């Protein structure tokens, strides 16, 4: 029986829809009926679009049957429907990429999408559409309801989807407030009504809930928007507290069920709402006034009432009456000025054009815009002077809208809720301009005819004139042409791919379609654009050239068989290219070079040459002994010369093939192969460097000052013939691997690797010049040497291309500026990066070997031992100066500065290590800072070398962390302890690290790690006592002494007891 009933329902569409809608009501879904309907009548069920109904049910929320029954708009002479909000702007804009636009030939989208909405950038409304419609209708009733005819009220109800019963309830509610007319545009009326109105004023408790939620939403929307814009004076904190109270009071007053309603509780809740709203309003500059966007949104929906709700292109008979009442009664209350009225009315006409597709609405919108003065620029406030400056026709009905008539006398007339009248109108016109541009960014797909295109252009010109940005219109149109051509080409490309049998056929179809697109553009649309933008043809041609080339060239590169379809595609491509070159001669793109037959064997040859070059490089590196050959300073290794010669011969071989014009793709393929091979050579140079990763001493455990420990160590050092201090040092000796590796490598061998990398950088610049010269000239030329000189400079001047290389001091001859040569951009970038990395790594190894290897004892063990004056930095600096001078004498011109920079950084890092982690025998007092600063000044002077070395600013910048450590060391112990405690109380931050990895960078003035280490090396009892409370030992564990531990165990019985006091014999 149940199956029969269901089967009967399925056969009857009306009964099925009626049962579905009633079931939704039973489950709590709110269903809005059209005006005049008391239930699910047959005519209404027949008009329901099932697809739109299901989509609306899936979205949830309120179900609007009026929207679902909406008839599709006509598509004559108009764009396809564009939905969604648009960002407004009142200043000249950068053209934005066009959004996807439905073609005019495609069906209209679901009618539940109600068209364009006015949306101002950075301003949002928290009201849903039904609440905004109720507020709009209530505003009209309060301002002009008693003057409006019943027919006009019926029209507004239909447009705003307000039933007659709902209208009566809203009118009755408005009558409860005697001061409604004087405060329509503010929240005063809504606040009073929220306290006054009770469920008895409505036919059902559900209607009361709907009204109360709409009123509460209006209060919250306006006050929250005012709070986000600006608090009054210093009311930020109190205002936010009041806003929180308002939110809580609104939740308290939100009673959704009649069974839960209590009169006293509701009265208390609404009183709390009004009190909190007053507190928020008192803290905001806007006070109780509506935001300007809310006023404009209300005005927008009221002006839509001049059009029929179902026939979007037709005016209603009461449109003149409505406009008159709006201008005389409603606009003064909302602060809508004549300029803002005209801007909104033009927007509404354009919106109706989008919905209906009726082109005459664009003419009406343009006439209204012409009545506006220039709102921006020097001409602000001046009348347009053209036709329609005095009146704007409503179109078919002949309704005239005077720009100055019916001027309201209220003082609110000249005070819209925006910075000023011109700014408010400019915001709306900005939305209108962006909406028109949104259509023009795909005029091939969204504009149905040349007539509609001309009307859209005329409207855009009028809007930009009113905005005072007419000078920027050509730029906007150029962006629209590019976007539209790309969008149409994308559609044609997809169609060609669907209907073709094979890639070659698809390429041929795409080329033919691109030719047809260009023909349509130049015949139909460019003549309309040329009066405004004379370069429209060239812009369209360039856009098509870029889009077609991006799609076509990858296929050409991959061609392996020249069959009939391939040849046809190439022929059409060549024809299109020649025509595009002529049209885009003012802005030519990169040539395609399709006339040269693409030969796959050429790429195979290139791959073979690159593979052979990689093999040569491998053999060259394997035979390199890193011995200097010749006495020329700065000369690279023998392998560098051989590798560059092999790369030069490979590149010359391609040009000597005599292919003219040489395809740039083939050339770049070979260049990348050479780049990879030379990059592998540079990586091999770097890999041949000895490792210095473990050459630096580890960081010892923290210890605190103990006078007897230091005295015992001094006694041990002074005792001749007994265990020396070095045997007790915590600094471990150099490992055997390091001794046989980096320390056994001659200085000349290390320097030769750095020279090889620097010489390779010079050779890469010469190779780039070779490639560009040969490609431009097309004739055989000489080879490239291994270095740079006068010939390279003359070649650069001959081509008029400025040099540009890395900013490091001593940079070699620079590469060409390849601006405009896309195929040459980034030439040999990989090899350059690898060569720079090898060069810098070699300098780093030299610096690390000198400071942590040769000067290991002088720096890490003896420097500042016991006290500062015992071992100053001068001796270390003399040795650094000597070694650096010897290295620079045989270095490449680019290396001295890099070597000095690496040594400076390594030495500064070692000094920071000695001051902060120097072990228990490094002791300092604030009085030592002057001597330490003198040593730092000597170090800076060494590397600055009286302006012959590094820049003084660079040296001082590198020394800044060490200077910060000295500043901390100059503080008294009490101050250090206080700062340390304060730093621990601060939020934790990630610590920067020095080259030693674990030690924190001393730059932060209150870095707890730095302050703790300064205290550990402070030779004062107060510091030791404080550190004792932190559980910091006064002795290093014996395991930290390294090999000295074994010595101590052997001589323990032979050594004076004082010698061993400095170290703990307990294992950790």
Secondary structure, 3 states (H helix, E strand, C coil): CHHHHHHHHHHCHHHHHHHHHHHHHHCCCCEECCCCCCCCCHHHHHHCCHHHHHHHHHHCCCEEHHHHCCCCCCCCCCCCCCCEEEEECCCCCCCCCCCCCCCCCCCCCCCCCCCEEEEECCCCCCCCHHHHHHHHHHHHHHHHCCCCCHHHHHHHHHHHCCCHHHHHHHHHHHHCCCCCHHHCCECHHHHHHHHHCCHHHCCCHHHHHHHHHHHHHHHHHHHHHHHHHCECCCCHHHHHHHHHHHHHHHHHHCCCCHHHCCHHHHHHHHHHHHHHHHHHHHHECCCCECCHHHHHHHHHHHHHHHECCCCCCCECCCHHHHHHHHHHHHHHHHCCCHHHHHHHHHHHHHHHHHHHCCCHHHHHHHHHHHCCCECCCCCECCCCCCCCCCEEECCCCCCEEECCCCCCCCHHHHCCCCCCHHHHHHHHHHHHHHHHHHHHCCHHHHCCCHHHHHHHHHHHHHHHHHHCCHHHHHHHHHHHHHHHHHHHHHHHHHHHHHHCCCHHHHHHHHHHHHHHHHHHHHHHHHHHHHCCCCCHHHHHHHHHHHHHHHHHHHHHHCCCCCCHHHHHHHHHHHHHHHHHHHHCHHHCCCCCCCCCCCCHHHHHHHHHHHHHHHHHHHHHHHCCCCCCCCCCCCCCCHHHHHHHHHHHHHHHHHHCCCCCCCCHHHHHHHHHHHHHHHHHHHHHHHHCCCCCCCCCCCCCCCCCCCHHHHHHHHHHHHCCCCCCHHHHCCCCCCCHHHHHCCCCCCHHHHHHHHHHHHHHHHHHHHHHHHHHHHHHHCCCCCCCCCCCCHHHHHHHHHHCCCCECCCCCCCCCCECCCCCCHHHCCCCHHHHHHHHHHHHHHHHHHHHHHHHHHCHHHHHHHCCCCCHHHCCCHHHHHHHHHHHHHHHHCCCCCHHHHHHHHHHHHHHHHHHHHHHHCCCCCCECHHHHHHHHHHHHHHHHHHHCCCCCCCHHHHHHHHHHHHHHHHHHCCCHHHHHHHHHHHHHCCCCCCCECCCCCCECCCCCCCHHHHHHHHHCECCHHHHHHHHHCCCCCCEEHHHHCCHHHHHHHHCCCCCHHHHCCEECCCC
